[in-house]
């Protein structure tokens, strides 16, 4: 815990959803597909990195219950010397202890006031940026925390025309296009190495189910909407979840060889320039 109090902003991410999130990160087809797509991006980038022979210092910013680090550490093909899960929520950090190795440090931080300078080789900001009002300020903080040449991997929901009631329930402030990251990288002092859509194969099914649910949710109370959202985000029947996992997983590695024209999510890779 830091020396100064860290405020967890529930209006940006509701702590009551953490138990649901923890279960989803382990088994839900969306997280399994995202993790697989992201891991491929990490391995491809590190094969080209100057630090190939070194041990990496890794931080997951806003990493919640630790689902991504759990997946990464079990499948990585590179050495690490330090791994930190950083989040503003003590509840999330406490839950993360159930799945992460003891050598992973859990650190309570405020993304608007990171305590590091030139510390990390790899940083992750996964489905976090869309919740934050001042995204430029956050990216400036992350840039300062990276070593020169350090990499930042970002995932966000994609394309404004895919906005549904689910974005409102999840408290998203925005969805992104590829060219948004050209501007963000330039304005925040990064080099943009890549920006590509994913969850392309299942995006029509996702959109159809959310629009169908939108008709049901329109006339419900706030409490009823929350209950429906929880049911919609629950892990599907094992057979259905298995089929959807296989479909989403089929995007890796093809989605790193060719660029999908759209997708419900977007992956961006940024680098702090060498000095």
C-alpha positions as CSV (number, residue, x, y, z in Angstrom):
1,X,0.0,0.0,0.0
2,X,1.2,3.5,-0.8
3,X,2.1,6.1,1.9
4,X,-0.7,8.3,0.7
5,X,-4.4,7.3,0.3
6,X,-5.5,6.0,-3.1
7,X,-9.1,6.6,-4.1
8,X,-10.8,3.9,-6.0
9,X,-13.3,5.6,-8.2
10,X,-16.4,3.4,-8.3
11,X,-18.0,5.7,-10.9
12,X,-15.2,4.5,-13.3
13,X,-15.3,0.9,-12.4
14,X,-17.8,-0.6,-9.9
15,X,-16.2,-2.8,-7.3
16,X,-19.4,-4.8,-6.9
17,X,-18.6,-6.5,-10.3
18,X,-15.3,-7.9,-9.2
19,X,-16.5,-11.4,-8.2
20,X,-18.2,-11.7,-11.6
21,X,-15.0,-10.4,-13.3
22,X,-12.8,-12.9,-11.5
23,X,-14.8,-15.9,-12.8
24,X,-15.0,-14.5,-16.3
25,X,-11.3,-14.0,-16.6
26,X,-10.7,-17.6,-15.9
27,X,-13.2,-19.3,-18.2
28,X,-15.3,-16.9,-20.3
29,X,-14.7,-17.2,-24.1
30,X,-14.2,-13.4,-24.5
31,X,-11.3,-13.3,-22.0
32,X,-9.8,-16.5,-23.3
33,X,-9.8,-15.1,-26.9
34,X,-8.5,-11.7,-25.8
35,X,-5.7,-13.3,-23.7
36,X,-4.6,-15.5,-26.6
37,X,-4.6,-12.6,-29.1
38,X,-2.7,-10.3,-26.7
39,X,-0.1,-13.0,-25.8
40,X,0.7,-13.5,-29.5
41,X,1.2,-9.7,-29.8
42,X,3.6,-9.7,-26.9
43,X,5.7,-12.6,-28.2
44,X,5.9,-11.1,-31.7
45,X,7.0,-7.7,-30.3
46,X,9.6,-9.2,-28.0
47,X,11.2,-11.2,-30.8
48,X,12.1,-7.8,-32.3
49,X,13.1,-6.1,-29.1
50,X,16.6,-5.1,-28.2
51,X,16.2,-6.6,-24.7
52,X,15.9,-10.2,-26.0
53,X,18.5,-11.6,-23.6
54,X,17.4,-9.6,-20.6
55,X,14.8,-10.2,-17.9
56,X,11.8,-8.0,-18.2
57,X,10.2,-5.8,-15.6
58,X,6.4,-6.1,-16.1
59,X,3.4,-4.2,-14.7
60,X,-0.3,-4.7,-15.3
61,X,-2.0,-1.3,-14.7
62,X,-5.6,-1.4,-13.6
63,X,-5.2,-5.2,-13.7
64,X,-8.0,-5.9,-11.3
65,X,-8.2,-9.5,-10.1
66,X,-5.0,-10.6,-11.9
67,X,-6.6,-12.7,-14.6
68,X,-4.2,-11.5,-17.4
69,X,-1.0,-11.9,-15.3
70,X,-2.2,-15.4,-14.3
71,X,-2.5,-16.3,-18.0
72,X,0.7,-14.5,-19.1
73,X,2.9,-16.0,-16.5
74,X,1.8,-19.6,-17.3
75,X,2.5,-19.2,-21.0
76,X,5.2,-16.6,-21.5
77,X,8.3,-17.4,-23.6
78,X,10.6,-14.7,-22.0
79,X,12.3,-14.2,-18.7
80,X,10.9,-11.8,-16.1
81,X,12.7,-10.3,-13.0
82,X,9.8,-8.3,-11.6
83,X,6.1,-8.5,-12.0
84,X,3.6,-6.1,-10.4
85,X,-0.2,-6.1,-10.4
86,X,-1.3,-2.5,-9.9
87,X,-4.8,-1.4,-9.2
88,X,-6.7,1.2,-7.1
89,X,-9.0,-1.4,-5.6
90,X,-7.9,-3.2,-2.5
91,X,-10.8,-5.7,-3.0
92,X,-9.4,-6.6,-6.5
93,X,-5.9,-6.9,-5.2
94,X,-7.0,-9.2,-2.4
95,X,-8.9,-11.4,-4.8
96,X,-5.8,-11.6,-7.0
97,X,-3.9,-13.3,-4.3
98,X,-5.9,-16.5,-5.0
99,X,-4.5,-16.9,-8.5
100,X,-1.1,-15.2,-8.7
101,X,2.3,-16.6,-7.5
102,X,3.6,-15.2,-4.3
103,X,6.5,-13.5,-6.1
104,X,4.0,-11.2,-7.9
105,X,3.8,-7.9,-6.0
106,X,0.3,-6.4,-5.6
107,X,0.5,-2.7,-5.4
108,X,-2.3,-0.2,-4.8
109,X,-1.8,2.8,-7.1
110,X,-3.7,5.6,-8.6
111,X,-3.4,5.7,-12.4
112,X,-3.5,9.5,-12.3
113,X,-0.5,9.5,-10.0
114,X,1.9,6.6,-10.7
115,X,4.8,6.3,-8.3
116,X,7.4,5.2,-10.8
117,X,9.9,6.7,-13.2
118,X,11.8,4.7,-15.9
119,X,10.9,1.5,-14.2
120,X,9.0,-0.9,-16.6
121,X,10.0,-2.7,-19.8
122,X,6.4,-3.9,-20.4
123,X,3.2,-2.3,-19.2
124,X,-0.4,-3.4,-19.8
125,X,-3.5,-1.2,-19.8
126,X,-6.3,-3.7,-20.7
127,X,-9.8,-2.4,-21.1
128,X,-9.1,0.4,-18.7
129,X,-8.6,3.5,-20.8
130,X,-12.2,3.7,-21.9
131,X,-13.3,4.2,-18.2
132,X,-11.0,7.2,-17.5
133,X,-12.0,10.8,-18.1
134,X,-8.5,12.1,-18.8
135,X,-6.9,9.5,-20.9
136,X,-4.1,11.8,-22.0
137,X,-3.0,12.4,-18.4
138,X,-3.0,8.6,-17.7
139,X,-0.9,7.9,-20.8
140,X,1.6,10.6,-19.8
141,X,1.9,8.9,-16.4
142,X,2.5,5.6,-18.0
143,X,5.1,7.0,-20.4
144,X,7.1,8.4,-17.5
145,X,6.9,4.9,-15.8
146,X,8.4,3.1,-18.8
147,X,12.1,2.9,-19.6
148,X,13.1,4.4,-22.9
149,X,12.2,1.8,-25.5
150,X,9.6,0.3,-23.1
151,X,6.4,-1.1,-24.6
152,X,2.8,-0.4,-23.6
153,X,0.0,-2.8,-24.7
154,X,-3.5,-1.4,-24.6
155,X,-6.9,-3.1,-25.3
156,X,-10.1,-1.0,-25.6
157,X,-13.6,-1.5,-27.0
158,X,-13.7,-0.5,-30.7
159,X,-15.8,1.6,-33.0
160,X,-18.5,4.1,-31.9
161,X,-21.1,2.4,-34.2
162,X,-20.9,-0.7,-32.0
163,X,-22.1,1.3,-28.9
164,X,-24.9,-0.4,-27.1
165,X,-26.6,-0.4,-23.7
166,X,-23.7,-2.6,-22.5
167,X,-21.3,0.3,-22.8
168,X,-23.6,2.4,-20.6
169,X,-23.9,-0.4,-18.0
170,X,-20.1,-1.0,-18.1
171,X,-19.5,2.8,-17.6
172,X,-17.6,3.2,-20.8
173,X,-16.8,6.8,-21.8
174,X,-15.7,6.0,-25.4
175,X,-15.0,3.4,-28.0
176,X,-12.0,3.7,-30.3
177,X,-10.9,3.7,-33.9
178,X,-7.4,2.8,-35.1
179,X,-6.6,6.3,-36.0
180,X,-7.5,7.5,-32.4
181,X,-4.2,5.9,-31.3
182,X,-2.2,7.8,-33.9
183,X,-3.3,11.0,-32.2
184,X,-3.0,9.7,-28.7
185,X,0.5,8.4,-29.3
186,X,1.6,11.7,-30.9
187,X,0.1,13.9,-28.2
188,X,1.4,11.8,-25.3
189,X,5.0,11.3,-26.6
190,X,4.8,7.7,-27.8
191,X,5.6,5.9,-31.0
192,X,2.7,3.9,-32.3
193,X,3.9,0.4,-33.3
194,X,0.6,-1.2,-34.1
195,X,-3.2,-0.8,-33.9
196,X,-5.5,-3.6,-35.0
197,X,-9.0,-4.7,-34.4
198,X,-9.9,-8.1,-33.0
199,X,-13.0,-10.2,-32.1
200,X,-13.9,-9.9,-35.8
201,X,-15.4,-13.4,-36.3
202,X,-17.9,-13.1,-33.4
203,X,-18.7,-9.4,-33.7
204,X,-21.9,-9.9,-35.7
205,X,-23.2,-12.4,-33.1
206,X,-22.2,-10.0,-30.2
207,X,-23.9,-7.1,-31.8
208,X,-27.1,-9.1,-32.5
209,X,-27.4,-10.4,-29.0
210,X,-26.8,-7.0,-27.4
211,X,-29.3,-5.2,-29.7
212,X,-31.8,-7.9,-28.9
213,X,-31.2,-7.4,-25.2
214,X,-31.5,-3.7,-25.7
215,X,-35.2,-4.0,-26.5
216,X,-35.7,-6.0,-23.3
217,X,-33.7,-3.6,-21.2
218,X,-35.2,-0.3,-22.4
219,X,-38.2,-0.3,-20.1
220,X,-36.6,-1.9,-17.1
221,X,-35.6,-0.2,-13.8
222,X,-31.9,0.5,-13.0
223,X,-31.8,-2.5,-10.7
224,X,-33.4,-4.7,-13.4
225,X,-30.9,-3.5,-15.9
226,X,-28.0,-4.4,-13.7
227,X,-29.4,-7.9,-13.1
228,X,-29.9,-8.4,-16.8
229,X,-26.3,-7.2,-17.5
230,X,-24.9,-9.7,-15.0
231,X,-26.8,-12.5,-16.7
232,X,-25.6,-11.4,-20.1
233,X,-22.0,-11.4,-18.9
234,X,-22.1,-14.7,-17.2
235,X,-20.2,-17.6,-18.6
236,X,-22.3,-19.5,-21.1
237,X,-23.2,-23.2,-21.0
238,X,-19.9,-25.1,-21.2
239,X,-20.7,-26.4,-24.8
240,X,-21.6,-22.9,-26.0
241,X,-18.6,-21.4,-24.2
242,X,-16.3,-24.0,-25.8
243,X,-17.6,-23.3,-29.3
244,X,-17.3,-19.5,-28.9
245,X,-13.8,-19.9,-27.4
246,X,-12.7,-21.9,-30.4
247,X,-14.2,-19.3,-32.8
248,X,-12.5,-16.4,-31.1
249,X,-9.2,-18.3,-30.7
250,X,-9.2,-18.9,-34.4
251,X,-8.3,-15.2,-34.9
252,X,-4.8,-15.9,-33.5
253,X,-2.4,-15.9,-35.3
254,X,-4.3,-14.8,-38.5
255,X,-5.3,-11.5,-37.0
256,X,-1.6,-10.6,-36.6
257,X,-0.8,-11.4,-40.2
258,X,-3.7,-9.5,-41.8
259,X,-5.7,-6.6,-40.4
260,X,-9.3,-7.3,-39.8
261,X,-11.5,-4.5,-41.2
262,X,-13.3,-4.2,-37.9
263,X,-13.8,-5.9,-34.6
264,X,-15.5,-5.2,-31.3
265,X,-12.1,-4.6,-29.6
266,X,-8.9,-2.9,-30.6
267,X,-5.3,-3.7,-29.6
268,X,-2.7,-0.9,-29.7
269,X,1.1,-1.2,-29.0
270,X,2.9,1.9,-28.1
271,X,6.6,2.5,-27.3
272,X,8.4,5.2,-25.3
273,X,11.1,6.5,-27.7
274,X,14.7,5.7,-27.1
275,X,16.6,8.7,-25.8
